[in-house]
Amino acid sequence: MIAAYILFGGVVATFACISVFFTVFIARGAKYKELSDPDYPSLTRGNPLTALFIERLLTLEGLRFRSAFCKTLIGMWVAVLVAGVVANSIG
């Protein structure tokens, strides 16, 4: 039962992290994408989140931010899995 709560907490935390990440990316998007790139309008088609997946349109700071986001999610899920295994082995 504890493992189910841990899994549910991991899912909720994932959605919270993704929401915060997208909010920061959209709110401060000019910092993370190069609007001067001539291919920007055709590549993104007006959606700033598309720039998140095109490395040529991200600045170095944007690439670090995306990397930190991925590492945070991976680290969080490793912790969730370890906590689930420990909770199952104890209970």
Secondary structure, DSSP 8 states (H G I E B T S, - for coil): -HHHHHHHHHHHHHHHHHHHHHHHHHHTHHHHB-TT-TTHHHHHTT-GGGGGG-GGGB-HHHHHHHHHHHHHHHHHHHHHHHHHHHHHHH-
